[in-house]
């Protein structure tokens, strides 16, 4: 018979607590009457008055009402909407402490996997923990009462907007373009009600920017109106149609209204083109350091065949190809593969080829056709690697596997699956690609067991 015992605490109750540690989301963790309670923005060693807001079966969430002391790792957040905007989680933590916390998360993961924590290298920290992002998606809305466009970011866990003129994670030039876009959209009057996001990307190599307006309508007159936008350093103006203002920002296609059809970036000595829908790491300097680590970790020989799964615009594939006999990049986004093929020509790399397909569909076919590979690089999105691709990785009988992860939770899951199929970890290198946030990148090097 199921227990009908009530939780020991209830929503609305207030308590004085002390945070004992930080969870993986950056929240302080305390215990009240035997129940685990998560408190955003409270650091380990700090005491506070809190109000219980949500009670689940095994944990509760609370709101910080009054902090009673500060610990040395606390700093004053620079952003005016920090704690409201859902983009940053740890801006109130000194950067050295942020980095140590992220490294410790990877070490705890290694322990859970039964690995020697000595396999985890010290985290690669960012040289610029602010103003580092090369892209931003800014929600916008038309305020009918004031006849003005407002910009900001969605508040944590909601679609309410934290209105702001700036984001301290992007360069000031991008900030300036966003403000100009707001003024421009306001000048369009009620036409602006059809714009729900402004996307800005910038090349760190050239300084050129692309501006994409996400529209709720396919109306040609609206497209023409927003397509007239111009600002310093903006080399491309485009539109994408996505009827839903909440959810996926991009529509199925992008229409360039004015200027270039791509930006150009420089990564590890490669010239790479970058179209609006193509993925590129948000921090160019850290991306270079991470790519160089991947190439070293793969220990490629000149006779090797290398597969770069989830290859994006092909920058990593081209770097791997420079050391191998042959490199194959696989990516399901067709625009990215078009960029990758153009990048191979741009850099005169002739031993790299690119395939438009889902990795979990292509890799098993590659194996079934009797092909071989010596090195496999996985660089998946946050959802991790599909199980079919992991099975195929075992079947293709690669000697070396390098896994680039932006999500420790799915990384841990996939490492368990790979271990069950004969791979063992030799090295784990965290990278702080996303300062001020709870996210951490990690590159894991694996070998095939005997």
C-alpha positions as CSV (number, residue, x, y, z in Angstrom):
1,X,0.0,0.0,0.0
2,X,1.4,3.4,-1.0
3,X,2.5,5.7,1.8
4,X,0.2,8.7,2.5
5,X,2.7,10.4,4.8
6,X,2.9,14.2,4.1
7,X,6.2,15.8,3.3
8,X,7.9,17.3,6.3
9,X,7.8,20.8,4.9
10,X,5.2,22.7,2.9
11,X,5.1,25.6,0.3
12,X,4.9,29.0,2.0
13,X,6.8,28.0,5.1
14,X,9.9,30.0,6.0
15,X,13.1,28.7,7.5
16,X,16.7,29.7,8.3
17,X,19.1,27.5,6.5
18,X,22.8,27.1,5.7
19,X,23.9,26.0,2.2
20,X,26.2,23.0,2.4
21,X,27.2,22.7,-1.2
22,X,26.3,23.8,-4.8
23,X,24.4,21.4,-7.1
24,X,25.1,21.1,-10.8
25,X,22.8,23.9,-11.7
26,X,24.6,26.3,-9.3
27,X,21.9,26.3,-6.6
28,X,22.8,26.1,-2.9
29,X,21.8,22.9,-1.3
30,X,20.5,22.7,2.3
31,X,18.5,20.2,4.4
32,X,15.3,21.0,6.3
33,X,13.7,18.3,8.4
34,X,15.5,15.6,6.4
35,X,14.5,17.0,3.0
36,X,16.9,18.3,0.4
37,X,16.2,21.9,-0.5
38,X,17.6,23.8,-3.5
39,X,18.1,27.6,-3.1
40,X,19.2,29.6,-6.2
41,X,22.0,32.2,-5.6
42,X,23.0,30.9,-2.1
43,X,26.6,29.8,-1.8
44,X,28.1,27.0,0.4
45,X,28.7,28.4,3.9
46,X,26.1,31.2,3.6
47,X,23.0,31.3,5.9
48,X,19.8,32.8,4.8
49,X,16.1,33.0,5.4
50,X,14.2,31.2,2.7
51,X,10.6,30.5,1.7
52,X,9.6,27.1,0.4
53,X,8.1,27.5,-3.1
54,X,7.8,24.0,-4.4
55,X,7.7,20.6,-2.7
56,X,8.3,17.4,-4.6
57,X,8.5,13.8,-3.4
58,X,12.3,13.9,-2.7
59,X,13.3,17.5,-2.7
60,X,12.0,21.1,-2.5
61,X,12.8,24.5,-4.0
62,X,13.0,27.7,-2.0
63,X,13.3,31.4,-2.7
64,X,16.1,33.3,-0.9
65,X,14.5,36.1,1.2
66,X,17.4,37.5,3.2
67,X,21.1,36.4,3.1
68,X,22.6,36.6,6.6
69,X,26.3,36.4,5.7
70,X,28.6,36.4,2.7
71,X,31.4,34.0,1.9
72,X,34.7,35.1,0.3
73,X,33.8,33.5,-3.1
74,X,30.8,35.9,-3.5
75,X,31.2,38.9,-5.8
76,X,28.8,41.6,-6.9
77,X,27.1,40.6,-10.2
78,X,27.7,43.0,-13.0
79,X,24.4,42.4,-14.9
80,X,21.4,44.5,-13.9
81,X,19.0,41.6,-14.5
82,X,21.0,38.8,-13.0
83,X,18.7,36.6,-10.9
84,X,15.8,37.4,-13.2
85,X,17.3,36.5,-16.6
86,X,17.7,32.8,-17.1
87,X,20.9,33.0,-19.1
88,X,23.5,33.2,-16.2
89,X,23.4,31.1,-13.1
90,X,26.7,31.9,-11.3
91,X,27.6,35.5,-12.0
92,X,27.6,36.0,-8.2
93,X,30.6,33.7,-7.8
94,X,34.2,34.7,-8.3
95,X,35.5,33.4,-11.5
96,X,38.2,31.2,-9.9
97,X,35.6,29.6,-7.8
98,X,33.3,29.1,-10.8
99,X,36.1,27.2,-12.6
100,X,36.9,25.1,-9.5
101,X,33.3,24.1,-9.1
102,X,33.0,23.0,-12.7
103,X,36.2,21.0,-12.5
104,X,34.9,19.3,-9.3
105,X,31.7,18.4,-11.2
106,X,33.8,16.4,-13.7
107,X,35.8,14.8,-10.9
108,X,32.6,13.7,-9.2
109,X,31.4,12.2,-12.5
110,X,34.7,10.3,-12.8
111,X,34.1,8.9,-9.3
112,X,30.6,7.8,-10.1
113,X,32.0,6.0,-13.2
114,X,34.5,4.2,-11.0
115,X,37.4,6.0,-12.6
116,X,40.6,7.4,-11.1
117,X,40.0,11.1,-10.6
118,X,43.6,11.6,-11.5
119,X,42.5,11.2,-15.1
120,X,40.7,14.6,-14.9
121,X,43.1,17.4,-15.9
122,X,42.8,20.9,-14.5
123,X,40.1,22.9,-16.2
124,X,41.0,25.2,-19.1
125,X,39.8,28.6,-18.0
126,X,38.6,31.5,-20.1
127,X,40.9,34.4,-20.8
128,X,37.9,36.7,-20.9
129,X,35.1,35.5,-18.6
130,X,32.8,38.4,-19.9
131,X,32.1,39.7,-23.4
132,X,33.2,36.3,-24.9
133,X,30.1,35.1,-26.9
134,X,30.1,35.4,-30.7
135,X,26.3,35.0,-30.9
136,X,23.1,35.9,-29.1
137,X,19.4,35.3,-29.5
138,X,17.5,38.3,-28.0
139,X,13.7,38.1,-27.5
140,X,11.8,41.2,-28.5
141,X,8.2,42.4,-28.1
142,X,6.1,45.2,-29.3
143,X,4.7,47.3,-26.4
144,X,1.4,48.7,-27.8
145,X,0.9,51.0,-24.8
146,X,4.2,52.9,-25.3
147,X,4.4,52.2,-29.1
148,X,8.0,50.9,-28.6
149,X,9.9,47.7,-29.0
150,X,11.4,46.2,-25.9
151,X,14.3,43.7,-25.7
152,X,15.4,41.4,-22.9
153,X,15.7,37.8,-22.0
154,X,13.2,35.3,-20.7
155,X,13.1,35.0,-16.9
156,X,14.1,31.7,-15.4
157,X,11.4,29.1,-16.0
158,X,9.0,31.4,-17.7
159,X,8.3,33.5,-20.8
160,X,8.1,36.7,-18.9
161,X,10.7,39.2,-20.2
162,X,13.5,40.7,-18.1
163,X,13.9,43.9,-20.1
164,X,17.5,45.0,-20.6
165,X,19.6,47.1,-23.0
166,X,22.7,44.9,-22.7
167,X,24.1,41.4,-22.2
168,X,27.5,41.4,-20.6
169,X,28.5,38.1,-22.2
170,X,28.6,39.6,-25.8
171,X,31.0,42.1,-27.2
172,X,30.1,45.8,-26.9
173,X,29.8,46.1,-30.7
174,X,27.1,43.4,-30.6
175,X,25.4,45.2,-27.8
176,X,25.4,48.4,-29.9
177,X,23.8,46.5,-32.9
178,X,21.1,45.1,-30.7
179,X,20.2,48.7,-29.5
180,X,20.2,49.9,-33.0
181,X,17.9,47.0,-34.0
182,X,15.5,48.0,-31.2
183,X,15.4,51.6,-32.4
184,X,15.0,50.5,-36.0
185,X,12.1,48.1,-35.2
186,X,10.4,50.8,-33.1
187,X,10.6,53.1,-36.1
188,X,8.6,50.5,-38.1
189,X,5.6,50.9,-35.8
190,X,3.2,48.0,-35.5
191,X,5.1,46.0,-38.2
192,X,7.5,45.3,-35.4
193,X,4.8,43.1,-33.6
194,X,5.7,40.3,-36.1
195,X,9.4,40.2,-34.9
196,X,10.0,37.9,-31.8
197,X,13.8,37.5,-31.8
198,X,16.8,39.3,-33.1
199,X,19.8,37.0,-33.6
200,X,23.3,38.6,-33.9
201,X,26.5,36.7,-34.7
202,X,30.0,38.2,-35.0
203,X,33.3,36.9,-36.4
204,X,36.2,37.4,-34.0
205,X,38.5,37.4,-37.0
206,X,37.0,40.2,-39.1
207,X,34.5,41.9,-36.7
208,X,31.8,41.5,-39.3
209,X,28.3,40.7,-38.0
210,X,25.2,39.0,-39.2
211,X,21.7,40.0,-38.0
212,X,18.8,37.7,-38.4
213,X,15.2,38.7,-37.6
214,X,12.9,35.8,-36.5
215,X,9.4,36.6,-37.8
216,X,6.0,35.2,-36.9
217,X,4.8,35.9,-40.4
218,X,5.8,35.1,-44.0
219,X,4.4,38.4,-45.2
220,X,6.8,39.7,-48.0
221,X,6.2,43.3,-46.9
222,X,7.4,42.6,-43.3
223,X,10.4,40.8,-44.7
224,X,11.3,43.8,-46.9
225,X,10.8,46.2,-44.0
226,X,13.1,44.5,-41.6
227,X,15.5,43.7,-44.5
228,X,16.4,47.5,-44.7
229,X,18.2,47.4,-41.3
230,X,21.8,48.6,-41.4
231,X,24.4,49.3,-38.8
232,X,28.2,49.5,-38.5
233,X,30.0,46.2,-39.1
234,X,26.8,44.4,-40.2
235,X,27.7,42.5,-43.3
236,X,24.5,40.4,-43.5
237,X,20.8,41.0,-42.8
238,X,18.5,37.9,-43.0
239,X,15.1,36.7,-41.9
240,X,13.8,33.3,-40.7
241,X,10.1,32.6,-40.3
242,X,9.0,30.9,-37.1
243,X,5.3,31.4,-36.3
244,X,5.8,30.4,-32.6
245,X,7.4,33.1,-30.5
246,X,8.2,30.6,-27.8
247,X,10.1,27.4,-28.5
248,X,12.5,27.0,-31.4
249,X,13.7,30.4,-32.6
250,X,14.7,29.4,-36.1
251,X,12.3,28.5,-38.9
252,X,13.1,25.8,-41.5
253,X,14.8,28.3,-43.8
254,X,16.8,31.5,-43.7
255,X,16.5,34.2,-46.4
256,X,19.4,36.6,-46.8
257,X,17.8,40.1,-47.5
258,X,21.0,42.0,-47.8
259,X,24.8,41.5,-47.9
260,X,26.9,38.4,-47.6
261,X,25.5,34.9,-47.3
262,X,28.1,33.9,-44.6
263,X,30.6,35.3,-42.1
264,X,34.3,34.1,-42.1
265,X,36.1,33.0,-39.0
266,X,39.7,31.9,-38.4
267,X,40.2,28.8,-36.3
268,X,43.6,27.2,-35.7
269,X,44.9,28.8,-38.9
270,X,41.9,27.7,-41.0
271,X,39.6,30.1,-42.8
272,X,36.1,28.9,-42.2
273,X,32.8,30.2,-43.6
274,X,29.8,30.3,-41.2
275,X,26.3,30.5,-42.5
276,X,23.3,31.7,-40.4
277,X,22.0,28.2,-39.6
278,X,25.4,26.6,-39.0
279,X,26.7,25.9,-35.5
280,X,30.0,27.4,-34.3
281,X,31.3,27.3,-30.7
282,X,30.3,30.5,-28.9
283,X,33.9,31.3,-27.8
284,X,36.5,31.3,-30.6
285,X,39.6,31.3,-28.4
286,X,38.3,28.4,-26.3
287,X,37.2,26.5,-29.4
288,X,40.7,26.8,-30.8
289,X,42.2,25.4,-27.6
290,X,39.7,22.6,-27.4
291,X,40.2,21.6,-31.1
292,X,43.9,21.5,-30.6
293,X,43.5,19.2,-27.6
294,X,41.2,16.9,-29.6
295,X,43.8,16.6,-32.4
296,X,46.5,15.8,-29.8
297,X,44.3,13.3,-27.9
298,X,43.4,11.4,-31.1
299,X,47.1,10.6,-31.8
300,X,46.4,10.4,-35.5
301,X,48.8,8.6,-37.8
302,X,49.2,9.5,-41.4
303,X,47.6,6.1,-42.5
304,X,44.5,6.6,-40.3
305,X,40.9,7.0,-41.3
306,X,39.1,9.4,-39.0
307,X,35.3,10.0,-38.6
308,X,34.1,13.3,-37.2
309,X,30.6,12.7,-36.1
310,X,28.3,15.8,-35.7
311,X,30.9,17.8,-37.6
312,X,29.1,21.1,-38.1
313,X,30.9,23.4,-40.5
314,X,33.9,21.0,-40.6
315,X,36.6,22.9,-38.8
316,X,37.5,19.9,-36.6
317,X,37.3,17.5,-39.6
318,X,39.8,19.6,-41.6
319,X,42.2,19.8,-38.7
320,X,42.0,16.0,-38.2
321,X,42.4,15.5,-42.0
322,X,45.7,17.4,-41.9
323,X,47.2,14.5,-39.9
324,X,45.3,11.5,-41.4
325,X,45.0,9.6,-44.7
326,X,41.3,10.4,-44.8
327,X,38.7,12.2,-42.7
328,X,34.9,11.9,-43.0
329,X,32.6,14.5,-41.4
330,X,28.9,13.6,-40.8
331,X,26.2,16.2,-40.0
332,X,22.5,16.3,-40.4
333,X,22.2,20.1,-41.1
334,X,22.6,20.6,-44.8
335,X,23.6,24.2,-44.6
336,X,26.5,23.3,-42.3
337,X,27.7,20.6,-44.7
338,X,27.6,23.1,-47.6
339,X,29.8,25.3,-45.4
340,X,32.1,22.4,-44.6
341,X,32.6,21.5,-48.3
342,X,33.3,25.1,-49.1
343,X,35.8,25.3,-46.2
344,X,37.6,22.2,-47.5
345,X,38.1,24.0,-50.9
346,X,38.9,27.3,-49.2
347,X,41.7,25.6,-47.3
348,X,42.8,23.3,-50.1
349,X,42.1,20.2,-48.0
350,X,41.6,17.3,-50.4
351,X,41.4,14.3,-48.1
352,X,38.2,15.3,-46.3
353,X,34.7,14.4,-47.3
354,X,31.4,15.4,-45.8
355,X,28.1,13.6,-45.6
356,X,24.6,15.0,-44.9
357,X,22.9,12.4,-42.6
358,X,22.1,11.6,-39.0
359,X,25.1,10.0,-37.3
360,X,22.9,7.2,-35.8
361,X,21.7,6.3,-39.3
362,X,25.0,6.8,-41.3
363,X,27.5,5.1,-38.9
364,X,25.7,1.7,-38.8
365,X,25.5,1.7,-42.7
366,X,29.2,2.6,-42.8
367,X,30.0,-0.4,-40.7
368,X,27.6,-2.8,-42.6
369,X,29.3,-1.8,-45.8
370,X,32.6,-3.3,-44.4
371,X,34.4,0.1,-44.0
372,X,37.0,0.6,-41.3
373,X,38.1,3.6,-39.2
374,X,40.9,4.1,-36.8
375,X,39.7,7.2,-34.9
376,X,36.2,8.3,-34.1
377,X,35.3,11.8,-32.7
378,X,31.9,12.4,-31.2
379,X,30.9,16.1,-30.8
380,X,27.1,15.8,-30.2
381,X,24.5,18.4,-29.1
382,X,23.3,18.4,-25.5
383,X,21.2,15.3,-25.9
384,X,24.3,13.3,-26.4
385,X,25.0,10.4,-28.8
386,X,22.2,8.1,-30.0
387,X,22.5,4.5,-28.8
388,X,22.6,3.2,-32.4
389,X,25.7,5.3,-33.0
390,X,27.3,4.0,-29.8
391,X,26.6,0.4,-31.0
392,X,28.1,1.2,-34.4
393,X,31.2,2.8,-32.7
394,X,31.8,-0.6,-31.1
395,X,31.2,-2.5,-34.4
396,X,33.5,-0.2,-36.5
397,X,36.3,-1.3,-34.2
398,X,38.1,2.0,-33.8
399,X,41.3,2.1,-31.7
400,X,40.8,5.6,-30.4
401,X,37.6,7.6,-29.5
402,X,37.4,11.2,-28.5
403,X,34.1,12.5,-27.1
404,X,33.5,16.3,-26.9
405,X,30.6,17.0,-24.6
406,X,28.7,20.1,-23.6
407,X,26.5,18.3,-21.1
408,X,28.0,16.2,-18.2
409,X,24.7,14.4,-17.7
410,X,24.5,12.8,-21.2
411,X,28.3,12.4,-21.2
412,X,28.1,10.2,-18.1
413,X,25.3,8.2,-19.6
414,X,27.2,7.6,-22.9
415,X,30.5,6.8,-21.2
416,X,28.8,4.0,-19.3
417,X,27.4,2.6,-22.6
418,X,30.8,2.9,-24.3
419,X,32.6,1.2,-21.3
420,X,30.1,-1.7,-21.6
421,X,31.3,-2.0,-25.2
422,X,35.0,-2.3,-24.5
423,X,36.2,1.4,-24.4
424,X,38.1,2.7,-21.4
425,X,38.9,6.4,-20.4
426,X,42.5,7.6,-20.5
427,X,42.0,11.3,-20.1
428,X,39.3,13.9,-19.2
429,X,39.8,17.6,-20.0
430,X,37.2,20.2,-18.9
431,X,36.9,23.5,-20.7
432,X,35.1,26.5,-19.4
433,X,33.4,27.5,-22.7
434,X,30.5,29.3,-20.9
435,X,31.7,31.5,-18.0
436,X,29.0,32.9,-15.7
437,X,26.8,29.9,-16.5
438,X,26.4,26.4,-15.1
439,X,27.5,24.8,-18.4
440,X,30.9,23.1,-18.8
441,X,32.5,21.5,-21.8
442,X,34.6,18.3,-21.4
443,X,36.7,16.3,-23.8
444,X,37.1,12.6,-23.0
445,X,39.8,10.4,-24.6
446,X,39.1,6.7,-24.8
447,X,40.8,3.6,-26.1
448,X,39.6,0.2,-27.2
449,X,40.2,-2.4,-24.4
450,X,42.1,-5.6,-25.0
